[in-house]
Amino acid sequence: MAASDESPAQEAIFAAEAMVDLGPYMLLADAELNIFSIFDDLKYDRSDADMMSPPMRRHAVQTLDRLGFRQTSGSVMHHKPRDLFCYIPKPQVLGASPFDVTRYTPKRDQDYYVLTPTQTACRLIDTYPCELAVEKVVSLIWKQPINLYRLLDYLEKKPAHEAIRPALGFFKSEQRKAVQSEPLCLRRALR
């Protein structure tokens, strides 16, 4: 497929250097890590399982289908012209850490993950230096709220997690402002 045959959305995704909105519920959250993020809720409880709901999965598949990805299995989509795969990782056990969701779903550098906002934030924290991770997580929060309590519960005693711990209060403050502001305050759960 020549670049001129691609839709503007496809061109934006494949040439992205920053976040790219794919509608009100999904975005290319990090072009460097190739992470699509999809969300379904504005409020979280500490005990909420951090996993893709059926409506979230359906929405992701429909959105990626418009970008030229075709579903090859329940959790894998393929963009044949560019030989790209998109994986929707499944937690291996109920209650698994959102930091570990990609552990059992390896991908090539050019492939993509579809994650929840909390899982996306965890990947950002584990990948980037603290200041950049804070900046990227805040940017994500203003587009898609994350389960801050779940994130807090699964922080480990490792340098990246210890460095991010002081920013949790800032994340909470930013998220409170974000969910009370438009466009987030107008969003409803996917069905």
C-alpha positions in Angstrom: 0.0 0.0 0.0 1.5 3.3 -1.0 1.5 6.2 1.4 -0.9 8.0 -0.9 -3.4 5.1 -0.6 -3.6 5.6 3.2 -6.3 7.5 5.0 -5.3 10.7 6.9 -5.8 8.7 10.1 -3.5 5.9 9.0 -0.9 8.5 7.9 -1.1 10.2 11.3 -0.7 6.9 13.2 2.2 5.5 11.1 4.1 8.9 11.2 3.1 9.9 14.7 5.6 11.5 17.0 3.1 12.3 19.7 -0.4 11.4 20.9 -3.0 10.9 18.1 -6.7 10.9 19.0 -8.7 8.1 17.4 -12.1 9.4 18.7 -13.3 10.0 22.2 -12.2 6.6 23.7 -9.0 5.6 22.0 -5.7 7.2 21.1 -2.2 6.4 20.1 -0.9 7.2 23.6 2.8 6.8 22.8 4.2 6.6 19.3 7.7 5.6 20.5 6.4 2.6 22.4 3.6 1.9 19.9 0.9 1.9 22.5 -2.8 2.5 21.8 -4.8 3.2 24.9 -8.6 2.8 25.2 -10.7 3.8 28.2 -14.2 3.1 29.5 -14.6 4.9 32.8 -14.1 8.2 34.5 -14.0 6.9 38.1 -12.2 3.9 39.5 -12.4 1.9 42.7 -9.3 0.4 44.2 -10.7 -3.1 43.7 -11.5 -2.7 40.0 -9.8 -5.3 37.8 -7.6 -3.6 35.2 -8.6 -5.4 32.1 -10.1 -4.8 28.7 -13.9 -5.1 29.0 -15.9 -6.6 26.0 -17.1 -3.1 24.9 -13.5 -1.8 25.1 -12.2 -4.7 23.1 -15.0 -4.3 20.5 -14.3 -0.6 20.2 -10.6 -1.2 19.7 -11.2 -3.8 17.0 -13.6 -1.5 15.2 -11.2 1.5 15.4 -8.2 -0.5 14.3 -10.2 -2.1 11.5 -10.7 1.4 10.1 -7.0 1.9 10.1 -6.4 -1.2 8.0 -5.8 -3.8 10.8 -7.7 -7.1 10.4 -8.4 -9.4 13.3 -6.6 -12.7 13.1 -7.5 -14.0 16.5 -9.3 -12.7 19.6 -6.4 -10.6 20.8 -4.3 -10.1 17.6 -4.8 -7.8 14.6 -2.6 -7.6 11.6 -2.0 -4.8 9.1 -0.8 -6.9 6.2 0.5 -4.1 3.8 2.8 -2.8 6.5 3.4 -6.2 8.3 2.3 -4.8 11.6 0.6 -6.6 14.4 -1.5 -5.1 17.2 -1.8 -7.1 20.4 -4.4 -6.8 23.1 -2.6 -8.5 26.0 -4.6 -10.5 28.5 -3.7 -10.6 32.2 -2.5 -14.1 33.0 -4.3 -14.1 36.4 -7.1 -12.1 37.8 -5.7 -9.2 39.9 -2.3 -9.2 38.1 -0.2 -6.1 38.2 -0.9 -3.6 35.4 2.9 -3.3 35.2 3.1 -6.9 34.1 0.4 -7.0 31.4 2.8 -7.1 28.5 5.2 -9.6 30.1 3.6 -12.6 28.4 2.8 -10.9 25.1 6.1 -10.1 23.4 6.0 -7.9 20.3 8.5 -6.7 17.6 9.6 -3.1 17.8 7.3 -2.0 15.0 4.2 -3.8 16.5 1.6 -2.2 18.8 -0.1 -2.9 22.1 -3.7 -1.9 23.0 -3.8 -1.2 26.7 -6.0 0.3 29.3 -5.0 3.8 30.5 -3.6 2.4 33.7 -1.6 -0.2 31.9 -0.3 2.5 29.5 0.7 4.7 32.5 2.6 1.7 33.9 4.5 1.2 30.6 5.4 4.9 30.6 6.7 4.7 34.2 8.7 1.6 33.5 10.2 2.9 30.3 11.0 6.6 30.6 13.1 8.7 33.0 11.0 10.0 35.9 10.5 13.6 34.6 9.5 12.5 31.2 7.3 9.7 32.6 5.4 12.3 34.8 4.9 14.6 31.8 3.6 11.7 29.6 1.3 10.3 32.4 -0.2 13.8 33.0 -0.8 14.2 29.3 -2.5 10.8 29.3 -4.6 11.6 32.3 -6.1 14.7 30.5 -7.2 12.4 27.7 -8.0 9.2 29.6 -8.2 8.8 33.4 -6.2 6.1 35.1 -6.8 4.0 38.2 -4.4 5.8 40.5 -5.1 3.5 43.4 -4.3 0.4 41.4 -1.1 2.0 40.2 -0.2 2.9 43.8 -1.0 -0.7 45.0 1.4 -2.2 42.5 4.4 0.1 42.7 7.4 -2.0 43.6 10.7 -1.2 45.5 12.6 -0.5 42.3 14.1 2.9 41.3 11.6 3.9 38.6 8.7 3.2 40.9 10.3 4.9 43.9 11.0 7.9 41.8 7.5 8.2 40.6 5.8 7.7 44.0 6.0 11.5 45.0 4.2 12.4 41.8 1.0 10.4 42.7 -0.5 13.4 44.6 0.1 15.5 41.5 -1.5 12.9 39.3 -4.5 12.8 41.6 -4.9 16.6 41.4 -4.6 16.7 37.6 -7.0 13.8 37.2 -9.6 15.5 39.4 -9.4 18.6 37.3 -9.4 16.6 34.0 -12.6 14.6 34.8 -14.4 17.7 35.9 -13.5 19.5 32.6 -14.7 19.1 29.1 -14.5 16.9 27.1 -14.0 14.2 29.8 -16.9 15.2 31.9 -19.2 14.6 29.0 -18.0 11.0 28.3 -20.1 7.9 29.1 -19.1 4.3 29.3 -18.7 2.3 26.1 -21.6 -0.1 25.4 
